[in-house]
Amino acid sequence: MKLAICPKRKKRQDSVCVLQDNACPHTDALKMATLLKLKWDVLPHPAYNPGLAQSGYHLFEPMKGFLEGKRPQNGEFIAGVQCWTQEPPKTFFETGIKKLPESWHKFTAVNGDYNAELCKTFPLCC
């Protein structure tokens, strides 16, 4: 597998990094021993931090604004969310993805600690 990965990662051929979930099936002794035998770097999976959650980073804050003050009934909520996801400009999601490194940098600068004050200064991260 390492031979298949290296040509695709020309700038980083010194090792393979694995970011795995902390769930027990992913961290059992046999799997960890295999990763060590392969000399792969195993990165610790950070604790959940709302500032680092990609799913909520760019999507939910604008969606909250769209739904603010609305009290949908029954299927109206789902229809409203579906409508909202079709309305953003084509660049909406691309813009959000491009902003991720800035958000990650701000949170890694504080060692991944959740910081409510930081979220206030960078509202799209939470």
MOPAC internal coordinates of N, CA, C and O (Angstrom, degrees):
PM7 1SCF
backbone

  N    0.0000 0     0.00 0     0.00 0    0    0    0
  C    1.4404 1     0.00 0     0.00 0    1    0    0
  C    1.5292 1   110.59 1     0.00 0    2    1    0
  O    1.2310 1   120.96 1   142.06 1    3    2    1
  N    1.3399 1   115.78 1   -37.94 1    3    2    1
  C    1.4559 1   119.40 1  -179.50 1    5    3    2
  C    1.5288 1   110.81 1   -60.14 1    6    5    3
  O    1.2310 1   120.23 1   141.95 1    7    6    5
  N    1.3288 1   117.16 1   -38.05 1    7    6    5
  C    1.4653 1   120.70 1   178.24 1    9    7    6
  C    1.5227 1   111.59 1   -64.68 1   10    9    7
  O    1.2310 1   120.02 1   148.93 1   11   10    9
  N    1.3097 1   117.57 1   -31.07 1   11   10    9
  C    1.4614 1   121.13 1   178.86 1   13   11   10
  C    1.5224 1   111.32 1   -76.38 1   14   13   11
  O    1.2310 1   120.62 1   149.06 1   15   14   13
  N    1.3264 1   116.42 1   -30.94 1   15   14   13
  C    1.4642 1   120.22 1  -176.99 1   17   15   14
  C    1.5228 1   111.80 1   -79.44 1   18   17   15
  O    1.2310 1   119.87 1   137.39 1   19   18   17
  N    1.3217 1   117.85 1   -42.61 1   19   18   17
  C    1.4669 1   121.57 1  -173.49 1   21   19   18
  C    1.5233 1   115.20 1   -54.61 1   22   21   19
  O    1.2310 1   118.31 1   134.59 1   23   22   21
  N    1.3382 1   120.82 1   -45.41 1   23   22   21
  C    1.4638 1   118.88 1   180.00 1   25   23   22
  C    1.5342 1   113.04 1   -62.70 1   26   25   23
  O    1.2310 1   120.65 1   155.22 1   27   26   25
  N    1.3053 1   116.36 1   -24.78 1   27   26   25
  C    1.4630 1   119.84 1  -179.34 1   29   27   26
  C    1.5211 1   111.82 1   -84.83 1   30   29   27
  O    1.2310 1   120.40 1   167.53 1   31   30   29
  N    1.3115 1   116.84 1   -12.47 1   31   30   29
  C    1.4580 1   121.60 1  -177.46 1   33   31   30
  C    1.5243 1   108.80 1  -123.52 1   34   33   31
  O    1.2310 1   120.38 1  -117.29 1   35   34   33
  N    1.3067 1   116.89 1    62.71 1   35   34   33
  C    1.4595 1   121.99 1  -172.31 1   37   35   34
  C    1.5280 1   113.55 1   -59.75 1   38   37   35
  O    1.2310 1   120.10 1   147.09 1   39   38   37
  N    1.3334 1   117.41 1   -32.91 1   39   38   37
  C    1.4593 1   119.36 1  -177.35 1   41   39   38
  C    1.5229 1   112.65 1   -82.85 1   42   41   39
  O    1.2310 1   120.08 1   167.66 1   43   42   41
  N    1.3174 1   117.46 1   -12.34 1   43   42   41
  C    1.4705 1   120.00 1  -178.95 1   45   43   42
  C    1.5222 1   109.02 1  -137.21 1   46   45   43
  O    1.2310 1   120.68 1   -97.72 1   47   46   45
  N    1.3081 1   116.31 1    82.28 1   47   46   45
  C    1.4587 1   119.91 1  -178.61 1   49   47   46
  C    1.5162 1   112.71 1  -105.68 1   50   49   47
  O    1.2310 1   119.96 1  -179.20 1   51   50   49
  N    1.3230 1   117.68 1     0.80 1   51   50   49
  C    1.4544 1   118.69 1  -176.17 1   53   51   50
  C    1.5253 1   113.37 1   -72.88 1   54   53   51
  O    1.2310 1   119.74 1   150.78 1   55   54   53
  N    1.3258 1   118.10 1   -29.22 1   55   54   53
  C    1.4638 1   119.82 1   178.92 1   57   55   54
  C    1.5232 1   110.26 1  -161.79 1   58   57   55
  O    1.2310 1   121.52 1   -11.66 1   59   58   57
  N    1.3181 1   114.70 1   168.34 1   59   58   57
  C    1.4582 1   121.50 1   176.14 1   61   59   58
  C    1.5162 1   106.88 1  -108.82 1   62   61   59
  O    1.2310 1   120.41 1   -48.69 1   63   62   61
  N    1.3221 1   116.82 1   131.31 1   63   62   61
  C    1.4606 1   121.72 1   178.25 1   65   63   62
  C    1.5182 1   109.24 1  -103.97 1   66   65   63
  O    1.2310 1   120.96 1   -41.64 1   67   66   65
  N    1.3214 1   115.77 1   138.36 1   67   66   65
  C    1.4558 1   121.64 1   178.66 1   69   67   66
  C    1.5207 1   107.82 1  -120.29 1   70   69   67
  O    1.2310 1   120.58 1   -56.27 1   71   70   69
  N    1.3136 1   116.49 1   123.73 1   71   70   69
  C    1.4624 1   121.65 1   172.42 1   73   71   70
  C    1.5150 1   105.91 1  -108.24 1   74   73   71
  O    1.2310 1   121.00 1   -70.48 1   75   74   73
  N    1.3125 1   115.68 1   109.52 1   75   74   73
  C    1.4532 1   119.16 1  -175.78 1   77   75   74
  C    1.5194 1   110.48 1  -117.70 1   78   77   75
  O    1.2310 1   121.66 1   -19.76 1   79   78   77
  N    1.2908 1   114.42 1   160.24 1   79   78   77
  C    1.4501 1   121.71 1   175.86 1   81   79   78
  C    1.5255 1   108.42 1   -67.96 1   82   81   79
  O    1.2310 1   120.30 1   -26.33 1   83   82   81
  N    1.3193 1   117.03 1   153.67 1   83   82   81
  C    1.4605 1   120.68 1   178.79 1   85   83   82
  C    1.5210 1   113.43 1   -82.96 1   86   85   83
  O    1.2310 1   119.88 1  -177.52 1   87   86   85
  N    1.3210 1   117.83 1     2.48 1   87   86   85
  C    1.4631 1   120.77 1  -179.24 1   89   87   86
  C    1.5267 1   109.92 1   -60.34 1   90   89   87
  O    1.2310 1   120.56 1   -35.91 1   91   90   89
  N    1.3177 1   116.53 1   144.09 1   91   90   89
  C    1.4783 1   122.01 1  -176.57 1   93   91   90
  C    1.5256 1   114.42 1   -51.40 1   94   93   91
  O    1.2310 1   118.88 1   137.87 1   95   94   93
  N    1.3490 1   119.74 1   -42.13 1   95   94   93
  C    1.4737 1   117.75 1   179.81 1   97   95   94
  C    1.5257 1   113.09 1   -61.65 1   98   97   95
  O    1.2310 1   120.19 1   155.66 1   99   98   97
  N    1.3214 1   117.25 1   -24.34 1   99   98   97
  C    1.4647 1   120.06 1  -178.60 1  101   99   98
  C    1.5212 1   112.22 1   -88.14 1  102  101   99
  O    1.2310 1   120.35 1   162.61 1  103  102  101
  N    1.3259 1   116.94 1   -17.39 1  103  102  101
  C    1.4633 1   119.59 1  -174.79 1  105  103  102
  C    1.5262 1   112.77 1  -118.06 1  106  105  103
  O    1.2310 1   119.57 1  -162.59 1  107  106  105
  N    1.3143 1   118.43 1    17.41 1  107  106  105
  C    1.4640 1   119.27 1  -179.05 1  109  107  106
  C    1.5277 1   109.99 1   -65.78 1  110  109  107
  O    1.2310 1   121.15 1   -19.20 1  111  110  109
  N    1.3188 1   115.41 1   160.80 1  111  110  109
  C    1.4632 1   121.75 1  -172.03 1  113  111  110
  C    1.5236 1   113.15 1   -59.02 1  114  113  111
  O    1.2310 1   119.67 1   139.18 1  115  114  113
  N    1.3246 1   118.23 1   -40.82 1  115  114  113
  C    1.4627 1   121.01 1  -178.36 1  117  115  114
  C    1.5323 1   111.17 1   -64.31 1  118  117  115
  O    1.2310 1   120.56 1   134.88 1  119  118  117
  N    1.3104 1   116.53 1   -45.12 1  119  118  117
  C    1.4732 1   119.68 1   179.47 1  121  119  118
  C    1.5215 1   111.25 1   -66.38 1  122  121  119
  O    1.2310 1   120.45 1   138.62 1  123  122  121
  N    1.3284 1   116.74 1   -41.38 1  123  122  121
  C    1.4600 1   119.39 1   179.15 1  125  123  122
  C    1.5321 1   110.62 1   -65.29 1  126  125  123
  O    1.2310 1   120.05 1   141.07 1  127  126  125
  N    1.3327 1   117.51 1   -38.93 1  127  126  125
  C    1.4679 1   121.22 1   177.98 1  129  127  126
  C    1.5269 1   110.67 1   -63.38 1  130  129  127
  O    1.2310 1   120.52 1   140.82 1  131  130  129
  N    1.3279 1   116.61 1   -39.18 1  131  130  129
  C    1.4682 1   120.64 1   178.62 1  133  131  130
  C    1.5240 1   110.49 1   -64.54 1  134  133  131
  O    1.2310 1   120.32 1   136.73 1  135  134  133
  N    1.3265 1   117.00 1   -43.27 1  135  134  133
  C    1.4636 1   120.34 1   178.91 1  137  135  134
  C    1.5241 1   110.84 1   -63.39 1  138  137  135
  O    1.2310 1   120.25 1   139.87 1  139  138  137
  N    1.3238 1   117.13 1   -40.13 1  139  138  137
  C    1.4639 1   120.59 1   177.54 1  141  139  138
  C    1.5239 1   111.15 1   -66.16 1  142  141  139
  O    1.2310 1   120.24 1   139.92 1  143  142  141
  N    1.3281 1   117.15 1   -40.08 1  143  142  141
  C    1.4650 1   121.70 1   178.51 1  145  143  142
  C    1.5295 1   110.68 1   -61.72 1  146  145  143
  O    1.2310 1   120.69 1   141.19 1  147  146  145
  N    1.3283 1   116.29 1   -38.81 1  147  146  145
  C    1.4661 1   120.98 1   178.47 1  149  147  146
  C    1.5293 1   112.42 1   -76.11 1  150  149  147
  O    1.2310 1   120.99 1   172.78 1  151  150  149
  N    1.3319 1   115.72 1    -7.22 1  151  150  149
  C    1.4714 1   122.86 1  -178.25 1  153  151  150
  C    1.5244 1   111.87 1    61.33 1  154  153  151
  O    1.2310 1   121.31 1  -142.49 1  155  154  153
  N    1.3253 1   115.11 1    37.51 1  155  154  153
  C    1.4605 1   120.70 1   175.86 1  157  155  154
  C    1.5196 1   108.28 1   -88.89 1  158  157  155
  O    1.2310 1   120.82 1   -37.97 1  159  158  157
  N    1.3125 1   116.04 1   142.03 1  159  158  157
  C    1.4616 1   121.04 1   175.57 1  161  159  158
  C    1.5237 1   108.45 1   -78.31 1  162  161  159
  O    1.2310 1   120.39 1   -53.85 1  163  162  161
  N    1.3219 1   116.86 1   126.15 1  163  162  161
  C    1.4619 1   121.34 1   177.76 1  165  163  162
  C    1.5206 1   107.44 1  -103.74 1  166  165  163
  O    1.2310 1   121.19 1   -66.77 1  167  166  165
  N    1.3098 1   115.33 1   113.23 1  167  166  165
  C    1.4556 1   120.32 1   179.28 1  169  167  166
  C    1.5180 1   109.36 1   -84.38 1  170  169  167
  O    1.2310 1   119.89 1   -44.15 1  171  170  169
  N    1.3206 1   117.82 1   135.85 1  171  170  169
  C    1.4606 1   118.89 1   178.00 1  173  171  170
  C    1.5254 1   110.02 1   -70.13 1  174  173  171
  O    1.2310 1   120.84 1   -43.39 1  175  174  173
  N    1.3005 1   116.01 1   136.61 1  175  174  173
  C    1.4626 1   120.21 1   178.40 1  177  175  174
  C    1.5173 1   107.29 1   -77.39 1  178  177  175
  O    1.2310 1   119.67 1   -55.04 1  179  178  177
  N    1.3346 1   118.24 1   124.96 1  179  178  177
  C    1.4661 1   119.39 1  -178.15 1  181  179  178
  C    1.5233 1   111.39 1   -67.81 1  182  181  179
  O    1.2310 1   121.27 1   -24.93 1  183  182  181
  N    1.3166 1   115.17 1   155.07 1  183  182  181
  C    1.4619 1   119.89 1   173.98 1  185  183  182
  C    1.5220 1   108.57 1   -63.32 1  186  185  183
  O    1.2310 1   120.52 1   -24.76 1  187  186  185
  N    1.3130 1   116.62 1   155.24 1  187  186  185
  C    1.4622 1   119.75 1   179.85 1  189  187  186
  C    1.5167 1   109.51 1   -58.35 1  190  189  187
  O    1.2310 1   120.91 1   -47.28 1  191  190  189
  N    1.2834 1   115.86 1   132.72 1  191  190  189
  C    1.4569 1   122.65 1   178.14 1  193  191  190
  C    1.5125 1   106.64 1  -138.65 1  194  193  191
  O    1.2310 1   119.60 1   -58.96 1  195  194  193
  N    1.3292 1   118.37 1   121.04 1  195  194  193
  C    1.4620 1   119.10 1  -177.47 1  197  195  194
  C    1.5236 1   113.12 1   -60.18 1  198  197  195
  O    1.2310 1   120.10 1   157.70 1  199  198  197
  N    1.3216 1   117.42 1   -22.30 1  199  198  197
  C    1.4509 1   119.75 1   178.63 1  201  199  198
  C    1.5096 1   113.43 1   -75.59 1  202  201  199
  O    1.2310 1   120.46 1   162.14 1  203  202  201
  N    1.3142 1   116.72 1   -17.86 1  203  202  201
  C    1.4532 1   120.46 1  -178.25 1  205  203  202
  C    1.5186 1   113.19 1  -107.04 1  206  205  203
  O    1.2310 1   120.32 1   175.01 1  207  206  205
  N    1.3065 1   116.99 1    -4.99 1  207  206  205
  C    1.4611 1   120.26 1  -177.31 1  209  207  206
  C    1.5207 1   109.83 1   -70.37 1  210  209  207
  O    1.2310 1   120.85 1   -66.70 1  211  210  209
  N    1.3333 1   115.98 1   113.30 1  211  210  209
  C    1.4533 1   120.12 1  -177.70 1  213  211  210
  C    1.5173 1   111.86 1   -62.81 1  214  213  211
  O    1.2310 1   120.45 1   146.25 1  215  214  213
  N    1.3240 1   116.74 1   -33.75 1  215  214  213
  C    1.4609 1   119.91 1  -175.20 1  217  215  214
  C    1.5179 1   112.33 1   -63.49 1  218  217  215
  O    1.2310 1   119.88 1   145.83 1  219  218  217
  N    1.3047 1   117.83 1   -34.17 1  219  218  217
  C    1.4546 1   119.70 1  -176.80 1  221  219  218
  C    1.5048 1   113.61 1  -101.09 1  222  221  219
  O    1.2310 1   120.41 1   174.81 1  223  222  221
  N    1.3075 1   116.83 1    -5.19 1  223  222  221
  C    1.4560 1   121.41 1  -172.02 1  225  223  222
  C    1.5199 1   113.80 1   -56.32 1  226  225  223
  O    1.2310 1   119.71 1   125.20 1  227  226  225
  N    1.2937 1   118.16 1   -54.80 1  227  226  225
  C    1.4626 1   121.09 1  -172.69 1  229  227  226
  C    1.5191 1   112.48 1  -113.85 1  230  229  227
  O    1.2310 1   120.42 1   163.20 1  231  230  229
  N    1.3002 1   116.80 1   -16.80 1  231  230  229
  C    1.4555 1   120.46 1  -172.21 1  233  231  230
  C    1.5170 1   113.63 1   -88.67 1  234  233  231
  O    1.2310 1   119.88 1   131.50 1  235  234  233
  N    1.3276 1   117.84 1   -48.50 1  235  234  233
  C    1.4540 1   119.89 1  -167.77 1  237  235  234
  C    1.5228 1   114.62 1   -76.10 1  238  237  235
  O    1.2310 1   119.53 1   146.60 1  239  238  237
  N    1.3146 1   118.50 1   -33.40 1  239  238  237
  C    1.4703 1   119.48 1   179.44 1  241  239  238
  C    1.5321 1   111.37 1   -62.27 1  242  241  239
  O    1.2310 1   118.80 1   129.19 1  243  242  241
  N    1.3339 1   119.89 1   -50.81 1  243  242  241
  C    1.4625 1   119.33 1   176.07 1  245  243  242
  C    1.5329 1   112.69 1   -64.30 1  246  245  243
  O    1.2310 1   120.27 1   146.90 1  247  246  245
  N    1.3318 1   117.10 1   -33.10 1  247  246  245
  C    1.4585 1   119.36 1   179.14 1  249  247  246
  C    1.5231 1   110.63 1   -66.58 1  250  249  247
  O    1.2310 1   120.53 1   143.35 1  251  250  249
  N    1.3501 1   116.60 1   -36.65 1  251  250  249
  C    1.4641 1   119.74 1   176.82 1  253  251  250
  C    1.5232 1   109.86 1   -59.71 1  254  253  251
  O    1.2310 1   120.48 1   138.03 1  255  254  253
  N    1.3296 1   116.68 1   -41.97 1  255  254  253
  C    1.4608 1   120.30 1   178.11 1  257  255  254
  C    1.5185 1   111.95 1   -63.13 1  258  257  255
  O    1.2310 1   120.73 1   140.35 1  259  258  257
  N    1.3147 1   116.22 1   -39.65 1  259  258  257
  C    1.4658 1   121.01 1   179.59 1  261  259  258
  C    1.5257 1   110.88 1   -64.24 1  262  261  259
  O    1.2310 1   120.17 1   140.20 1  263  262  261
  N    1.3277 1   117.28 1   -39.80 1  263  262  261
  C    1.4672 1   121.32 1  -176.25 1  265  263  262
  C    1.5287 1   113.44 1   -89.37 1  266  265  263
  O    1.2310 1   120.01 1   172.71 1  267  266  265
  N    1.3257 1   117.60 1    -7.29 1  267  266  265
  C    1.4623 1   120.83 1  -176.30 1  269  267  266
  C    1.5301 1   111.79 1   -57.77 1  270  269  267
  O    1.2310 1   121.37 1   -48.90 1  271  270  269
  N    1.3018 1   114.99 1   131.10 1  271  270  269
  C    1.4614 1   120.94 1   178.27 1  273  271  270
  C    1.5118 1   114.58 1    81.06 1  274  273  271
  O    1.2310 1   120.19 1   173.32 1  275  274  273
  N    1.3115 1   117.24 1    -6.68 1  275  274  273
  C    1.4627 1   120.54 1  -179.97 1  277  275  274
  C    1.5221 1   109.22 1   -94.19 1  278  277  275
  O    1.2310 1   120.43 1   -40.78 1  279  278  277
  N    1.3008 1   116.79 1   139.22 1  279  278  277
  C    1.4628 1   122.32 1   177.32 1  281  279  278
  C    1.5220 1   108.54 1  -121.94 1  282  281  279
  O    1.2310 1   120.55 1   -98.99 1  283  282  281
  N    1.3227 1   116.56 1    81.01 1  283  282  281
  C    1.4635 1   119.90 1  -175.87 1  285  283  282
  C    1.5321 1   112.25 1   -68.48 1  286  285  283
  O    1.2310 1   120.85 1   -29.90 1  287  286  285
  N    1.2886 1   115.99 1   150.10 1  287  286  285
  C    1.4607 1   123.37 1   178.17 1  289  287  286
  C    1.5246 1   109.02 1  -111.80 1  290  289  287
  O    1.2310 1   120.90 1   -42.27 1  291  290  289
  N    1.3234 1   115.88 1   137.73 1  291  290  289
  C    1.4678 1   123.12 1   174.51 1  293  291  290
  C    1.5247 1   112.64 1    49.63 1  294  293  291
  O    1.2310 1   119.80 1    59.95 1  295  294  293
  N    1.3210 1   117.99 1  -120.05 1  295  294  293
  C    1.4601 1   123.22 1  -176.47 1  297  295  294
  C    1.5081 1   113.99 1   -77.49 1  298  297  295
  O    1.2310 1   120.22 1   175.33 1  299  298  297
  N    1.3442 1   117.18 1    -4.67 1  299  298  297
  C    1.4660 1   119.57 1  -179.03 1  301  299  298
  C    1.5246 1   111.49 1   -63.05 1  302  301  299
  O    1.2310 1   120.32 1   146.10 1  303  302  301
  N    1.3261 1   116.99 1   -33.90 1  303  302  301
  C    1.4582 1   120.05 1  -178.46 1  305  303  302
  C    1.5220 1   110.49 1   -62.89 1  306  305  303
  O    1.2310 1   120.75 1   130.13 1  307  306  305
  N    1.3124 1   116.17 1   -49.87 1  307  306  305
  C    1.4696 1   120.75 1   179.88 1  309  307  306
  C    1.5210 1   110.31 1   -62.35 1  310  309  307
  O    1.2310 1   120.46 1   136.74 1  311  310  309
  N    1.3280 1   116.73 1   -43.26 1  311  310  309
  C    1.4682 1   120.25 1   179.02 1  313  311  310
  C    1.5243 1   110.42 1   -62.78 1  314  313  311
  O    1.2310 1   120.25 1   140.60 1  315  314  313
  N    1.3342 1   117.13 1   -39.40 1  315  314  313
  C    1.4622 1   121.00 1   179.28 1  317  315  314
  C    1.5122 1   112.42 1   -64.42 1  318  317  315
  O    1.2310 1   120.53 1   137.00 1  319  318  317
  N    1.3269 1   116.60 1   -43.00 1  319  318  317
  C    1.4652 1   120.89 1   178.74 1  321  319  318
  C    1.5245 1   110.20 1   -66.10 1  322  321  319
  O    1.2310 1   120.19 1   137.38 1  323  322  321
  N    1.3235 1   117.24 1   -42.62 1  323  322  321
  C    1.4637 1   120.33 1   178.00 1  325  323  322
  C    1.5226 1   110.45 1   -62.04 1  326  325  323
  O    1.2310 1   120.40 1   138.60 1  327  326  325
  N    1.3094 1   116.85 1   -41.40 1  327  326  325
  C    1.4677 1   121.20 1   177.95 1  329  327  326
  C    1.5265 1   109.83 1   -62.29 1  330  329  327
  O    1.2310 1   120.75 1   134.78 1  331  330  329
  N    1.3392 1   116.17 1   -45.22 1  331  330  329
  C    1.4572 1   120.03 1  -178.19 1  333  331  330
  C    1.5213 1   111.28 1   -61.86 1  334  333  331
  O    1.2310 1   119.98 1   138.97 1  335  334  333
  N    1.3276 1   117.64 1   -41.03 1  335  334  333
  C    1.4655 1   119.56 1  -178.12 1  337  335  334
  C    1.5239 1   112.11 1   -69.12 1  338  337  335
  O    1.2310 1   120.02 1   161.75 1  339  338  337
  N    1.3209 1   117.56 1   -18.25 1  339  338  337
  C    1.4613 1   120.68 1   177.88 1  341  339  338
  C    1.5210 1   112.07 1   -91.26 1  342  341  339
  O    1.2310 1   120.11 1   163.28 1  343  342  341
  N    1.3399 1   117.40 1   -16.72 1  343  342  341
  C    1.4594 1   121.18 1  -176.69 1  345  343  342
  C    1.5242 1   115.81 1   -84.45 1  346  345  343
  O    1.2310 1   118.32 1   149.78 1  347  346  345
  N    1.3383 1   120.80 1   -30.22 1  347  346  345
  C    1.4645 1   118.36 1  -176.27 1  349  347  346
  C    1.5255 1   111.56 1   -58.66 1  350  349  347
  O    1.2310 1   120.66 1   -29.20 1  351  350  349
  N    1.3273 1   116.34 1   150.80 1  351  350  349
  C    1.4697 1   119.21 1   176.42 1  353  351  350
  C    1.5261 1   110.31 1   -58.89 1  354  353  351
  O    1.2310 1   120.66 1   -21.53 1  355  354  353
  N    1.2912 1   116.33 1   158.47 1  355  354  353
  C    1.4654 1   120.99 1  -178.83 1  357  355  354
  C    1.5283 1   111.84 1   -57.68 1  358  357  355
  O    1.2310 1   120.19 1   153.30 1  359  358  357
  N    1.3103 1   117.24 1   -26.70 1  359  358  357
  C    1.4639 1   120.55 1  -177.83 1  361  359  358
  C    1.5286 1   112.97 1   -85.70 1  362  361  359
  O    1.2310 1   119.53 1   176.52 1  363  362  361
  N    1.3279 1   118.49 1    -3.48 1  363  362  361
  C    1.4712 1   121.59 1  -175.47 1  365  363  362
  C    1.5266 1   111.75 1   -55.40 1  366  365  363
  O    1.2310 1   119.91 1   125.85 1  367  366  365
  N    1.3184 1   117.77 1   -54.15 1  367  366  365
  C    1.4615 1   120.99 1  -176.57 1  369  367  366
  C    1.5248 1   111.55 1   -72.59 1  370  369  367
  O    1.2310 1   120.16 1   144.71 1  371  370  369
  N    1.3190 1   117.29 1   -35.29 1  371  370  369
  C    1.4653 1   120.59 1   176.93 1  373  371  370
  C    1.5264 1   110.08 1   -61.61 1  374  373  371
  O    1.2310 1   120.64 1   137.38 1  375  374  373
  N    1.3292 1   116.39 1   -42.62 1  375  374  373
  C    1.4600 1   121.07 1   178.51 1  377  375  374
  C    1.5229 1   110.42 1   -60.91 1  378  377  375
  O    1.2310 1   120.74 1   135.84 1  379  378  377
  N    1.3327 1   116.19 1   -44.16 1  379  378  377
  C    1.4629 1   120.22 1   179.40 1  381  379  378
  C    1.5096 1   112.59 1   -61.40 1  382  381  379
  O    1.2310 1   120.32 1   137.96 1  383  382  381
  N    1.3154 1   116.99 1   -42.04 1  383  382  381
  C    1.4636 1   121.04 1   179.83 1  385  383  382
  C    1.5268 1   110.23 1   -65.17 1  386  385  383
  O    1.2310 1   120.35 1   139.60 1  387  386  385
  N    1.3181 1   116.94 1   -40.40 1  387  386  385
  C    1.4647 1   120.13 1  -179.63 1  389  387  386
  C    1.5257 1   112.45 1   -67.83 1  390  389  387
  O    1.2310 1   120.05 1   157.07 1  391  390  389
  N    1.3438 1   117.51 1   -22.93 1  391  390  389
  C    1.4653 1   120.93 1   179.07 1  393  391  390
  C    1.5276 1   112.68 1   -84.27 1  394  393  391
  O    1.2310 1   119.78 1   167.01 1  395  394  393
  N    1.3291 1   118.02 1   -12.99 1  395  394  393
  C    1.4642 1   120.94 1  -177.74 1  397  395  394
  C    1.5297 1   114.03 1   -56.32 1  398  397  395
  O    1.2310 1   118.81 1   132.78 1  399  398  397
  N    1.3326 1   119.88 1   -47.22 1  399  398  397
  C    1.4679 1   118.53 1  -178.24 1  401  399  398
  C    1.5290 1   112.94 1   -57.73 1  402  401  399
  O    1.2310 1   120.24 1   142.50 1  403  402  401
  N    1.3264 1   117.14 1   -37.50 1  403  402  401
  C    1.4623 1   119.82 1   178.67 1  405  403  402
  C    1.5286 1   110.51 1   -63.44 1  406  405  403
  O    1.2310 1   120.69 1   136.60 1  407  406  405
  N    1.3162 1   116.28 1   -43.40 1  407  406  405
  C    1.4630 1   120.26 1   178.87 1  409  407  406
  C    1.5229 1   110.48 1   -64.04 1  410  409  407
  O    1.2310 1   120.40 1   133.23 1  411  410  409
  N    1.3298 1   116.84 1   -46.77 1  411  410  409
  C    1.4648 1   120.32 1  -179.63 1  413  411  410
  C    1.5247 1   110.98 1   -60.90 1  414  413  411
  O    1.2310 1   120.70 1   139.69 1  415  414  413
  N    1.3316 1   116.27 1   -40.31 1  415  414  413
  C    1.4596 1   119.83 1   179.97 1  417  415  414
  C    1.5258 1   110.43 1   -61.20 1  418  417  415
  O    1.2310 1   120.49 1   136.47 1  419  418  417
  N    1.3334 1   116.67 1   -43.53 1  419  418  417
  C    1.4637 1   119.74 1  -179.34 1  421  419  418
  C    1.5235 1   111.55 1   -62.81 1  422  421  419
  O    1.2310 1   120.25 1   142.24 1  423  422  421
  N    1.3196 1   117.14 1   -37.76 1  423  422  421
  C    1.4586 1   119.26 1  -179.23 1  425  423  422
  C    1.5167 1   112.72 1   -80.41 1  426  425  423
  O    1.2310 1   119.70 1   149.02 1  427  426  425
  N    1.3171 1   118.19 1   -30.98 1  427  426  425
  C    1.4602 1   118.58 1   176.47 1  429  427  426
  C    1.5233 1   110.37 1   -73.57 1  430  429  427
  O    1.2310 1   120.06 1   155.30 1  431  430  429
  N    1.3280 1   117.49 1   -24.70 1  431  430  429
  C    1.4596 1   121.10 1   177.08 1  433  431  430
  C    1.5284 1   111.45 1   -64.80 1  434  433  431
  O    1.2310 1   120.32 1   156.06 1  435  434  433
  N    1.3247 1   116.99 1   -23.94 1  435  434  433
  C    1.4705 1   121.07 1   177.15 1  437  435  434
  C    1.5312 1   109.87 1  -106.39 1  438  437  435
  O    1.2310 1   120.83 1  -153.37 1  439  438  437
  N    1.3256 1   116.02 1    26.63 1  439  438  437
  C    1.4673 1   123.44 1   178.16 1  441  439  438
  C    1.5225 1   113.42 1    57.24 1  442  441  439
  O    1.2310 1   120.31 1  -147.67 1  443  442  441
  N    1.3147 1   117.01 1    32.33 1  443  442  441
  C    1.4560 1   121.13 1   176.13 1  445  443  442
  C    1.5096 1   114.92 1    76.72 1  446  445  443
  O    1.2310 1   120.24 1  -176.07 1  447  446  445
  N    1.3320 1   117.14 1     3.93 1  447  446  445
  C    1.4602 1   119.25 1   179.17 1  449  447  446
  C    1.5190 1   109.83 1   -70.49 1  450  449  447
  O    1.2310 1   120.99 1   -44.59 1  451  450  449
  N    1.3242 1   115.71 1   135.41 1  451  450  449
  C    1.4600 1   119.90 1   176.34 1  453  451  450
  C    1.5125 1   107.31 1   -68.71 1  454  453  451
  O    1.2310 1   120.63 1   -51.17 1  455  454  453
  N    1.2959 1   116.39 1   128.83 1  455  454  453
  C    1.4512 1   121.69 1  -176.56 1  457  455  454
  C    1.5166 1   108.29 1  -133.28 1  458  457  455
  O    1.2310 1   120.35 1   -72.87 1  459  458  457
  N    1.3244 1   116.94 1   107.13 1  459  458  457
  C    1.4621 1   121.23 1  -177.77 1  461  459  458
  C    1.5230 1   111.30 1   -61.65 1  462  461  459
  O    1.2310 1   119.98 1   144.68 1  463  462  461
  N    1.3273 1   117.63 1   -35.32 1  463  462  461
  C    1.4681 1   120.17 1   179.58 1  465  463  462
  C    1.5254 1   110.66 1   -65.55 1  466  465  463
  O    1.2310 1   120.24 1   140.83 1  467  466  465
  N    1.3172 1   117.14 1   -39.17 1  467  466  465
  C    1.4590 1   120.67 1   177.52 1  469  467  466
  C    1.5180 1   110.16 1   -63.32 1  470  469  467
  O    1.2310 1   120.60 1   141.39 1  471  470  469
  N    1.3307 1   116.45 1   -38.61 1  471  470  469
  C    1.4635 1   120.18 1   178.67 1  473  471  470
  C    1.5191 1   111.36 1   -63.13 1  474  473  471
  O    1.2310 1   120.26 1   146.08 1  475  474  473
  N    1.3288 1   117.10 1   -33.92 1  475  474  473
  C    1.4683 1   119.97 1   179.30 1  477  475  474
  C    1.5248 1   110.69 1   -67.54 1  478  477  475
  O    1.2310 1   120.32 1   145.43 1  479  478  477
  N    1.3250 1   117.00 1   -34.57 1  479  478  477
  C    1.4626 1   119.80 1  -179.29 1  481  479  478
  C    1.5184 1   112.46 1   -83.11 1  482  481  479
  O    1.2310 1   120.65 1   164.29 1  483  482  481
  N    1.3188 1   116.37 1   -15.71 1  483  482  481
  C    1.4605 1   120.99 1  -179.61 1  485  483  482
  C    1.5192 1   107.19 1  -135.85 1  486  485  483
  O    1.2310 1   119.95 1  -108.29 1  487  486  485
  N    1.3461 1   117.71 1    71.71 1  487  486  485
  C    1.4630 1   121.74 1  -167.43 1  489  487  486
  C    1.5197 1   115.87 1   -62.04 1  490  489  487
  O    1.2310 1   118.66 1   156.63 1  491  490  489
  N    1.2907 1   120.15 1   -23.37 1  491  490  489
  C    1.4604 1   119.54 1  -178.30 1  493  491  490
  C    1.5134 1   112.73 1   -74.23 1  494  493  491
  O    1.2310 1   120.31 1   170.50 1  495  494  493
  N    1.3155 1   117.01 1    -9.50 1  495  494  493
  C    1.4557 1   118.67 1  -176.91 1  497  495  494
  C    1.5181 1   112.44 1   -83.98 1  498  497  495
  O    1.2310 1   119.02 1   166.19 1  499  498  497
  N    1.2923 1   119.48 1   -13.81 1  499  498  497
  C    1.4680 1   120.63 1  -175.79 1  501  499  498
  C    1.5105 1   111.15 1  -128.31 1  502  501  499
  O    1.2310 1   120.10 1   180.00 1  503  502  501

